[in-house]
Amino acid sequence: QVLLVESGGGLVQVGGSLRLSCAASGRDFSMYAMGWFRQAPGKERDFVAGISWSGGTYYADSVKDRFAISRDSTKNTVYLQMNSLKPEDTAVYYCASKWGSTSKRLSDYNYWGQGTQVTVSS
């Protein structure tokens, strides 16, 4: 069992930055792959960024070079640094985890946080 709690969302103007955090509790955190997903109103939940147990990262094309995912195993926390935010980044952002290797598929993730709202205003 893994409990994930997101924080750091809020309202920001276009071009601004936010840093999301996902605090995890559970066994063998260092061996979990972690991912960030987002869901805008009326749309499906989409992959944003992922990080492997070894620190390898990958991103959706829509956020590449603007967002950065990282993890701090000593704090059992994964982060999503979001820069140069655009209105289309507005969504509820979810942290998720899975055992072992990384994935971009929602169905591969076993545990999900409750989400944190990110709103980017023009």
C-alpha positions as CSV (number, residue, x, y, z in Angstrom):
1,Q,0.0,0.0,0.0
2,V,1.2,3.4,-1.0
3,L,-0.3,6.7,0.0
4,L,0.4,9.7,-2.2
5,V,-0.4,13.3,-1.3
6,E,0.1,16.1,-3.8
7,S,0.6,19.8,-2.9
8,G,1.8,23.0,-4.5
9,G,-0.9,23.7,-7.0
10,G,-2.5,27.1,-7.3
11,L,-3.2,30.0,-9.5
12,V,-0.4,31.5,-11.6
13,Q,-0.2,33.8,-14.6
14,V,1.0,32.9,-18.0
15,G,4.8,32.4,-18.0
16,G,5.0,31.8,-14.3
17,S,6.2,28.8,-12.4
18,L,4.9,26.3,-9.9
19,R,6.5,23.4,-8.1
20,L,4.3,20.5,-7.2
21,S,5.2,18.0,-4.6
22,C,4.1,14.4,-4.0
23,A,4.8,12.9,-0.6
24,A,4.7,9.1,-0.6
25,S,4.4,6.7,2.3
26,G,4.8,3.0,1.9
27,R,7.3,0.3,1.5
28,D,10.3,0.3,-0.9
29,F,9.7,3.8,-2.2
30,S,13.1,3.9,-3.9
31,M,12.1,1.0,-6.2
32,Y,8.9,2.7,-7.5
33,A,8.6,4.5,-10.7
34,M,6.7,7.7,-10.3
35,G,4.6,9.7,-12.7
36,W,2.7,12.9,-13.0
37,F,-0.6,13.0,-15.0
38,R,-3.0,15.8,-15.6
39,Q,-6.7,16.1,-16.4
40,A,-8.3,19.2,-17.8
41,P,-12.1,19.7,-17.6
42,G,-13.8,17.5,-20.2
43,K,-10.7,15.8,-21.2
44,E,-9.0,12.5,-20.5
45,R,-6.2,12.1,-18.0
46,D,-2.8,12.4,-19.8
47,F,0.7,11.6,-19.0
48,V,2.9,14.5,-18.1
49,A,6.3,13.2,-16.8
50,G,7.8,10.1,-15.3
51,I,10.9,9.2,-13.3
52,S,12.4,5.8,-12.8
53,W,13.8,4.3,-9.6
54,S,17.3,5.1,-11.0
55,G,16.4,8.7,-11.8
56,G,15.8,8.5,-15.5
57,T,13.2,11.0,-16.7
58,Y,10.8,11.3,-19.6
59,Y,8.2,13.8,-20.6
60,A,5.2,14.4,-22.8
61,D,6.1,16.5,-25.8
62,S,3.7,19.3,-24.7
63,V,5.8,19.9,-21.5
64,K,9.3,19.0,-22.6
65,D,11.8,21.7,-21.9
66,R,9.4,23.5,-19.6
67,F,8.7,20.9,-16.8
68,A,11.2,18.9,-14.8
69,I,10.5,15.9,-12.7
70,S,12.8,14.9,-9.8
71,R,12.7,12.8,-6.7
72,D,14.3,12.9,-3.3
73,S,14.4,9.4,-1.9
74,T,15.5,10.6,1.5
75,K,12.2,12.5,1.8
76,N,10.1,10.0,-0.1
77,T,9.0,12.8,-2.3
78,V,8.7,13.5,-6.1
79,Y,8.5,16.9,-7.6
80,L,7.3,18.5,-10.7
81,Q,8.9,21.9,-11.5
82,M,6.7,23.7,-14.0
83,N,8.1,26.7,-15.8
84,S,6.8,28.9,-18.6
85,L,3.3,27.9,-17.8
86,K,0.6,28.2,-20.4
87,P,-3.2,28.3,-20.2
88,E,-3.4,24.9,-21.7
89,D,-1.5,23.6,-18.7
90,T,-4.5,24.2,-16.5
91,A,-5.6,20.9,-15.1
92,V,-5.8,18.8,-12.0
93,Y,-2.4,17.2,-11.6
94,Y,-2.1,13.7,-10.2
95,C,0.9,11.9,-8.8
96,A,1.0,8.2,-9.4
97,S,3.3,5.3,-8.6
98,K,4.0,1.8,-9.8
99,W,6.4,-0.9,-8.9
100,G,9.5,-1.4,-11.0
101,S,10.0,0.1,-14.5
102,T,8.5,3.4,-15.8
103,S,5.4,3.7,-17.9
104,K,3.3,6.3,-19.6
105,R,0.1,4.3,-19.4
106,L,-2.5,5.1,-16.7
107,S,-3.4,1.5,-16.3
108,D,0.1,0.5,-15.3
109,Y,0.1,2.7,-12.2
110,N,-1.2,1.1,-9.0
111,Y,-1.5,4.1,-6.7
112,W,-2.8,7.6,-7.2
113,G,-3.0,10.8,-5.2
114,Q,-6.1,12.9,-4.9
115,G,-4.8,15.6,-7.3
116,T,-3.9,19.3,-7.0
117,Q,-5.4,22.0,-9.1
118,V,-3.2,24.1,-11.3
119,T,-4.8,27.1,-13.0
120,V,-2.9,29.3,-15.4
121,S,-4.5,32.6,-16.2
122,S,-4.0,34.8,-19.2
